[in-house]
Structures are given as C-alpha cells and as structure tokens.
Amino acid sequence: MPHYFYSSLSMNAPETRRTSTLAEKEDHMYRDIYDAIMDHRLPARTKLTEQSLSQIYQMARHGVRKVLSQLAADGLVDLEPNRGAFIASPGEKEAHDMFELRQTLEQMALEKVLQHADASAIAELRRMVERERDAYESGDRPQWIRLSADFHIALARLSGNDLLVDMLRRLVSRTTLMISNKEVATTRSCSFDEHFQVLAALERQDKKAALHAMAQHLHQCACRTPKNAGKGFDLKAVLGHSRSH
C-alpha cells in the first residue's frame, strides 16, 4: 500500500509538534481515502469536496488540497478544473493503454527480478500470495484486493529500479479501481492462482514461462471494464467512522 511521505524541518519544539500533528492528519486522511477506494466503499466518480473533508478531518483546506494532490499523483483521484476532485474512473481507451503499458513494465520488472532476486525474496512473495489466497477463501474481499495489488508492487521492488516501481504503483492503483464489485468475486481476476504461476516460474528460473504467465495474468485483468457510480455519495458515512480505527 502506498505511503504518504513528509519532509522533516528543523524548527523549535512547539512548531515541530504542530507540524507533526498536521502531517499525521494528512497521513490519516490519505490512508482513509486510499483504503475506502481499494475496498470499493467510495465508488468511481465520487466527488471529494474540500469542505466535507475539511470537516471530517478537522483540517484546513490547504491540507486537504495537499492530500488530494498526492492521491491524484498516485492515480487514484482525478482533479478536474472548476469542478473539483473525483475518485478516478478510467475510460475504456485509458484502461487499454494502461494495461498495454503494464505489460511492458511488468515484463521488464520480471526480467530484472530473474537477474537479481534470491530465493528468500521469492519466498517472501510466496507468503504474500498465500495471505492473498487466505483472504479470498475467508471472504475478506477488501484484503484480497489489496494484497493482489500489493503483489505487483512488491515484485517490482525486487527489480531494484525505483522509477519502475513508482510508475507501476500509479498504474496498479489506477487499474485496481476497475475491479467491479460483483463480477470479480466469481471471475477471480488478478487472482492468487495466477500469481502462484508467476512465482513458480521464477523459482525455476524459467524466464519464458515467467513472462508468459505474467502476460496471461495481465490479459485476464484487462478483461474488466470501468464502472461509473457515486453521484450524491455521502463522504462522512464512509470516512467519518474510520477515524476510530
């Protein structure tokens, strides 16, 4: 899951405490919205109004705008001039383009992983996919979706290419938005069984099989189409309660 990072500044103690409190609020807001998007509690095209978010998180609007800008940079929110911020809803053309790019980048990541990753790193990925499988089998759909997305980022990290990781994080986050609430539970798009196939090929150092398994996996993911929803959605009903977690 993406983390929201902040710069540390040298200042006196009261200012440091105020800055820390603000950073914590911003981080909390980011994580709340991120989780709600990944869990499909905030549907595509839900409007994120600055006024509502400012009230929910007791934060000045400039702080809200900072978080929304980060969410937009991560591909989870669209900022539209004179209209505001909306949960992203990739269209058919963008979806096709994103998965086409993911095919290229994830194939590149796999080739680098085959060169650099050791057995312990692959074993850790296998444990992640086992948790993904357990979440699916126990009916914990939000955790299953989150781990399914995290697998691709964790795999990319093993490539050692930070820019590649950043590019894939945005693409994976944005394409994860395209998983519809009902269809995915039956089709198991982006499922653990396909991740296991990729890992099995990596463990055998079988480059051809690994690349083929990933290509097939992403092809299956791309079969999902965007769903538009969220008109008149009550942000406080979703985000207000998460502050007690």
Phi, psi and omega in degrees: 000138182297151176245146181262115187258150180228150178277141176266132183245149178276119181202177181286169189300312180300318179295322179298317179296318180296317179296319179297317179297317179296316180298321179296319178296317179296317179296319180297316179298315180302312184294320177302310183292318178302310181298319181295325177291311182295328180275358181063029171275340171246103183292163175304141178074008171297132179277131178258096184277137181300320182297313181296315181294323178298321179288318182298316186257005178050054186228144176296155185296329180294329175290320177298316180297324179297316180292317179298324178295321178293318177298323177293320179296329179274002175083010184265341183228143174255127176261115185250125181306132177065008179235327178115200184254137180226146172301130186299145177219086183301136176280177185298317181294315179295320179300315178300315181295320181294316180290329175297317179291321177299322178304313182294311185291321182285331172295318178298316179299317180299317180298320178289322178298320179298332180277327192247328190288140177261177185297324182293324178293318178294323179297322178295321175297321179297320178296324177297316181291328175296322175294323176299314178298316181297321179296318179297313185289335179271357179084012179273078186298317179301316179293323178299312180297317181297314181292326177299318178289318182297329180304316183293323179289317180297320178296317180297324179300328180291347178288337182081006182253103185295323179294321177299319178298314181297318179295318181289327179301315179296315182294317180294316179300315185290320179287334176297331177299339185277354179286118183280157189295323187259317188294325186295330182294335181261327183273340180056042175298143184056044189268165183296329182296323178289326175296320178299322179297319178298314182294322179300320179292321177297319180296329178275356186059035181263093185300313183300315181292322180296314180295321179294316181297319179292318180299316179294321180298312180292328176298318179294320178300321184290350180289343179284149180238153182295148174240131179261132180200189169099006181293132178068028185283142181269103182298319185296328179297331181265310189271334183298321184287333186291346181291342180271355182286000000 
